[in-house]
Amino acid sequence: MMRRGIILFWFALVLPLMISAQDHIYSQFYNAPVYLNPALTGQFEGDIRFNALYRNQWTGLASDFSYMSASGDLNLRRLNSGIGIIFNRSSEGTAYLVKNNIAVSYAYIIGGDDFALSFGLQGGITNQKLNWDKLVFGDQIDINTGYIPGSISGAERPSIDSRYYFDSNAGANLVVGKFMMGLAVHHLNRPDESLSGFQAKLPMRISGNLSYKLTLVPDEYDRDGNYLIPSIVAYKQGNVKSFSAGMQYKYAGINAGIWYRNDGNSNGNDAIVFSVIFDIFNRRTNGEKFRLGISHDATTSKINYTNTGGTSEIGVGYEKYFPNSSSGGRANGLRCYDFY
């Protein structure tokens, strides 16, 4: 028991340093579309949409690794555009490193009878703050007992513990028939996020997604829809790579999925993800929909599920047409939302 406690302590101390140079990723990427790709702004069947997603990573560790994203966007069909705003927050360690980001997003959409192509831009301000008083250094650790309560480190405190910087992202997405594919690049300007005075540019994050919608029962026989949707999402940031592959079964307002995630590096296996989504429709209000999604990551890497306790996410979404909207019922069936 003591040995496991020391292992968890070291995870809580070291892991924030290991992951601070890379972005968090969501298992329910489909419930954070504006975070995944700016080109998905306004890509839904309605006039207004809200999404929120919360991720509690490695719940078995003593420290806090939590992430959230919340967005709202408008589908401006007459202008072939989408506009939105997104807020992201991450907390890594016991209040060790906190990032808050707010950005505006715009997408231009080119549509036809059998395709929909969109291009998106996103830009905003990020604040990164370090809680120095909660850091633990080597001179506060006893080799046998671990952290020494009440000890004060001799490490020199930095002159600043908070930093603001501008961040920009871009992406493109294409829907052709039953295929959807997208590519996004985040941190195009590679902002300097250093708090030490030495330059530390944030590497660009490149992500790609590909989905196919397989109709199991023709629509003329089943109006509620009966689909199998295999997908793959891949990420690269600096020398860190990751990909998720899996599929969802979608019937009416229920969507169940299973995913395999690989970190793409020496560790190999990362997690098996189980997800379920419930869409609640109110057909009397012309397309109004409320969405609830939950998922759980069962860790399969070397740090294993026993130590981490896995990772859980919960997401909510809401979309609707405005009263007396002229866009209601004019879908061409090629909205990205149909793929999740």
N, C-alpha and C positions, 0 to 999 in steps of 0.2 A: 504494500500500500504506500509506504514511504517512497519507494523507487518510482511508482507511478506519479506521485505528487511532484517529485523533482522533475520528471519528464514534462509534465504539464506546465510547470513553472518556466522551464526553458523554452517551451513552445511559446508561451505568452510573452516572453522577453525577446526572443530572437525573431519570430515570424514577422512582426511588424517591420523590422529592418529589411527582411528578405523581400516583402511584397510591396513596399512603399513606392517602388519605381515602376509598378505596373498597375493597370486599372483592374477593378473588379469586373466580373462578368456574371450574368444572371442565368440560372437554369431555365427560368420562364422568360426567355428572351422575347417571345411573342407577346408577352404582357407588358413590355417596355419598348414599343416600336420606335419611338422618337429617340430613345437612348441607343438602340441598335443601329439605326441608320437615319440621318436627317431626311433622306428622300422619302421616308414613310410618313412624314408630316402631312396630315390631311388625307391620307390614304385609308379611308374607311367609308362605310355606307351610312351616311348621316350628315348633319351639319356641324355638330359639335361633339367632342369626345374628351373624356378624362381617363387617365390611367395612373395607378399608383402601385408600386411593388416594393416589398420589404424583404431583405435577406438577412438571416441570422446565421452566420457561418461558424461551424465548429462549436456547437453549444456545450460540449464537454470541457472546453478550456476555461480557465479562470478569467481570462481577459475577454473584452468585448470586441468582436469583429462583426460589425453590422453595416448594412448598406441600404439605401432607399433611393427611389427615383419616382418623381411625380410630374405629370405633364398634362397640359390641356392644349388641344389644337382644333382648328376650324378647317372644314372642307369648303373652299371657295370655288365652287364648281363653275360659276360663270367666268371666273378669271383663270380657270385651269390651274389653280394654285392651292397650297395649304400653308397656313401660318400657325405657329404655336410657341409655347414657352415651356421650359423644362427646368426642374430643380433636382439636383443630385446631392446626396450627402453620404459620407463614409466616415466611420469611426473605427480605428484600428488600435488594438491594445486597450489597456485600462485608461481610456481618455488620452492615450498616447499621441495619436495623430488624427486630427479631424479636418476634413475637407468639405467645404460647401461651394456648390457651383450653381449659378443660374444663367440660363442662355435662352436666346430667341432662335426660332427655327423657321425656315422657309423652304418650300418645295414647289417646283413647277412641273406640271403633269401634262404629258402629251398622250392623248388617248385615241384609239380607233376601235373598230368592231371586234378585233381579235388581239389587241395588245394594249398595254398601259405602261408608259415609260416616264419615270420621274427623276428629277435632279434636285438635290437638297443642299442647303448651306445652313450652318449653325455657328453662333458665336456668343460668347458670354464671359463673365468674370468668375474666377475661382479664388476663394480664400483658404489658405492652408495654415493651420495653427497647431503648434506643438505645446503639450503640457509638460514642461521640463521637470516640474516637481514630482512627477510620477514615474520618471525614468529610473532605472536601476543600473548601476555600473559595477564593474568588477570589484572595487574596493568596498562594496556594500554586501558582498556575498561571501559566506563561509563555505569552504569546499565540502564540509560534512552536513551542515544544517540548512544551507541555502541562504536566502535573504536574511540580513540582520536587522530586525525591527528597530526603528528610530535612528538608524545610521545615516550619516550625511556624507555624500560623495565629495571628493576634492576636484571633480571634473569642472572645467571652466564653463560657465554659463554663456550661451551665445548672446550677441547683442540684440538680436531680434527673435521673436518666437511666433511671428505671424507674417504672412506674405500674401499679397494680391497679385494676380496676373490674368492677362487676357488669354482665352483659349478658343480655337476655331476648329470646326469639323466640316466634312463634306461627304456626300454619298450619291449613289445612283441605284435605281431599282427598276427591274423590268419584269412584267407579267406577260407571258405569251401563252394563250390557251391554258393548259393545265400546269405550266411551269412558272415558278417565280424564282428570280435570282437577283442578288444585290451585292454591292461592294461599298464599303465606307472606310474613310480615313479620319481618325480623330487626332487632335493635337498637331494640326498642320503646321503651326508656327513654332512648335517645340518649345513651350514656355520654360523658363528657368524657375524651378520650384525649390531652390536651395534656401535653407535657413542658416547655413553655416558660413556664408560668405564665399564659398567655393561654388562655381557654376555647376548646376546639376539639371541639364535639360531633360524634360520628360519625353521619352521616345514616342514616336507616332504609333498609334494602334490601328492596325489594318484588319478589317473583318469582312468575311464573305458568307453569304447564306444562299442555300439552294433548296427548293421544295418542289414536290410534285403531288398533285391532287388526283388520286385514283378513285373514280366513282365505282362503288360496289353494286349499287342498285340504281338503274336509270331514274332520272327525276320524274318521268311520267308515271312510274310505278310507286315512287316513294317521295312524296312532297317534302318530307322532313329532312331528306338528305342522308346519305349513308356512304362515308368516305374513309379511305385510308391515306394518310398524308406522311410519307417519309421525308425527312429533312436532314440537312447537315449544316452546321455553323462552325466556321474556323476563325481563329484569332492569331495574330502575330504582333508582338510588341517588344522591340529590342531583340534579345535572344530568347524570349519566352514565347512558346507556341502552345496552342490548345485547340482542340476541336470536340464538338459534340455531334453524335449521330444517333438517330432514332426515328420513331414514328408515332403518330397519333391516330387513334380511331375516333371519328367524329360522327355522331348520330344525333340529329335534332339539337337539343341544347346541352348535350353532354359530350365531353372530349376527354379521352384518357390516353396518356402517353407513357412511353418508356424510352430512356436515353442512355447512351454510354458516352462518358467523357474521358478523353485522354489528354494529358498535359503536353504531349508532343516532345517532351524532353527525356532525360534519362530515367525519370520516375515512372513513365509509362502510364499505367492505369491510374485514374483519378477517382471516378465515382460512377455509380449507377443511379439514375434519377427516375423517380416515379412522379407523375403529375396527373391531376384531374382538374377539369374546368367545367363550371356550370354557367350556362347562359340563360338568363331569365328574360323572356320576351313579353312585351305587352303590345299585341298587334293593334289594339284600339288606338294607340298613339303613334301610329305610322313609323314603326321601326325602332322605338325606344327599347333599349337593351341594357341590362345590368349583368356584369360578369364577375364571377368569383373563381380564382384559381389558387390551388395549393400544390406544393411539391416538396419532395424530400430527397436529399442527396445521401446515399449510403456510401461512405468513403471506402475506396478499395486500394488506395495507395499505401505506402509503407508506414505512414503514421496511423493507419487503420481506424476502423469505426469505433473500437473500444475506447481509444484515447480521445477522439474528436467528438463523438456523439452525433456525427453527421451534420447536415445543414438543411435548414427549412426556409421556405419562401411562401409568402402569401401575397396575392395580387388582386386588385379590384379594378373594374373598368365600367364606364358608363358612356353611352352614346345615344343620340336622338336627333330628329329633325326639329327645327324651329316650328312654332305654330304657323300654319298657312305657308309652309315652305314650298317653293316652286320646284325644288329638287327631288321631292319625295317620289319614290317609285320609278326613278329614271336610271337605275343601276344598269351597267352593261355586263355585270357578272364577272368583272375582272378586278375586283378590289382585293388588295393584299390581305385584308382581314379574313377572306374566305379560306386562307391556308392555315388558320390556327383557331 
